[in-house]
Amino acid sequence: MKKILKPISRIYQTGMSLRNILYIKKIITSHNPPLFTVSVGNISWGGTGKTPVCHWLLELAHSLKKKTMLLSRGYKGKPPHYPYITDENSQAQFSGDEPLMLKLLCKDTHVIVDPKRERAIEFGWRLFKPDIAILDDGFQYLKLKRHLNILIFSANDLIYNWNKIIPYGTWREDKSAINRSDVILVNTTGHSNNDVLKYIEKYILPFKKPIYTFRTYIKSIVSITDFKKDINLPNKNYLLVVGIANPKKVYVSICEFLGTPPKIFLTYPDHYNYKQNDWDKIEYQAQKNNCIILTTLKDAVKLKKFSQNFFALNVKIDFIDKFNTTKDLEEVFIEAYEKYKK
């Protein structure tokens, strides 16, 4: 199978490289956004932690008294029209789960769903006049220029999948794409930071980019009617249901937070569109085993239409180490914004 997949990977990568060259030589032009724009993205398929990083950036901008806008393609969402403004009453089937989750977490942020991000940014700019736009999953979206390009790797990208292009591996581009980034983040959740360090030194340090390692962690258990209201669980007998790209990370984090593993652990595909019979099975298992139901916020926005009888995990990120720089990521963000304003 490897003998078949490797040549296909080379063909795919040749196509991606040609596309990038066309943008570099301006044979294909990129849209210049009317406001400071930050892209958060990855090279590989699967979960690297883009959504909690977007959340962190939105909170940082809010702390600086800046008005924000989030642009998303709304993966798996099917809105009635584009651009689509996601509000607190939107349904995940229209907006997609991650845009709705970020809207509920950051209520002052304008969230716009549109696969054509250059159209969305002009629409949002005319309507809301924000100071900062966050482009979610934008690393490969070269049609829109950005002023700060943040590239995220998971530990597995470095340890097991380095420079393995789809369909042979999980990468959408080869390692040369790293040159387009301004900042690199490595999500070490589920791994020892020291174990990941040798791969950072071997693979990423030579690119001479600022590098930050971070972990996602569970800060609290929250009510699904108010994502910021912390809940004290009546007991630790719980069922964990997860539909994300890397459910193991959630499993490890909840075990660390509560000090005990789930009695039942149910996993579904990433961005899974839950049906009524899925919820019926989840609820039956919980009642049968006298369990509280816990899930991620990303899953909660899709499950809450079936019931209010469960709780969600409030996830944050914690930066650990930095390399090739003496500045914190906050400083890099602020300096890039001030440079743009000048």
Beta strands, then each sheet from edge to edge (+ up, - down):
strand 1: 36-42
strand 2: 68-72
strand 3: 84-86
strand 4: 110-113
strand 5: 132-136
strand 6: 148-154
strand 7: 183-187
strand 8: 211-223
strand 9: 238-242
strand 10: 264-267
strand 11: 292-296
strand 12: 311-323
sheet 1: 3+ 4- 2- 5- 1- 6- 7- 8- 12+ 11+ 9+ 10+
end
